[in-house]
Amino acid sequence: MFKREDVRFPVTLFYDGGCPICMREINWLNRKDTRRRLRLVDINQEGFHQNYPDLEPAALDRLIHAKLGDGRIVTGMDATLAAWEAVGLGAWITPLRWPLLRPLADFGYRHFANNRHTLARRFAFLLGNPACPPKRD
């Protein structure tokens, strides 16, 4: 079971820069990262595959990934916990990793991740960005 104390810095968070919903959290995390323990990498950036040949962009697009300072890769809500811990706010996410809430949080995150492109298009008027590319296979 992944916990806050398992996070090693810096945390590299791989995100979808083409998703307005994702970008809202990325921009927020970037503002909160006053200790500079979080590295943010857009999986759509030019040269991504050359810089990270061991990571598959399609898998990263399906589920958020983070690389911890010790080289371990965590995904989904564990990646979110790692990113929030890096900016000093891990305590807010910790309850979602408790044994009773963990399965619900993981299910909810997977459901969100699978539908985020559709949600972004539907709620573009709230996000201020109607462009969201179709989900990759």
C-alpha positions, 0 to 999 in steps of 0.5 A, a space after each residue: 500500500 503506497 503512503 505519503 512517507 513512501 514518496 521520494 523527491 523530486 516527483 516527476 508527474 507526466 500529464 496530458 497538456 492537451 486536456 483542459 481538465 488536467 491543465 487546471 490541476 497542473 497549473 494549480 500544482 505548479 503554483 503550489 510547488 514553492 519548494 520545487 520538488 515537482 517536475 511536470 512533463 507534458 506527454 505531448 511535448 516534442 521529443 517526449 519519446 526520445 527523452 523517456 524511451 522507457 515510457 509509453 505515451 498511450 499508457 501515460 494518456 490512459 492513466 496518470 504516472 509519476 516517477 519518484 526520486 528513487 526511480 519507482 513509477 506510481 500510477 493513478 491516485 498514487 501518482 496524484 498523492 505523490 504530486 500533492 505530497 511534493 507540493 506539501 499538500 499530501 495530507 489532503 489526498 491521504 484519506 483517499 488511500 486509506 483501505 476503505 476508501 482506496 478502492 472507491 477512489 481508484 475506481 472513481 479516478 479510472 472512470 474519470 481518466 477514461 472519460 476526461 476528454 468527453 468531460 472536457 468537451 462537454 464542460 469546455 464553457 467552464 474550462 475556457 478551452 474547447 479544444 481537447 483531442 480525442 482519446 488515444 487508443 
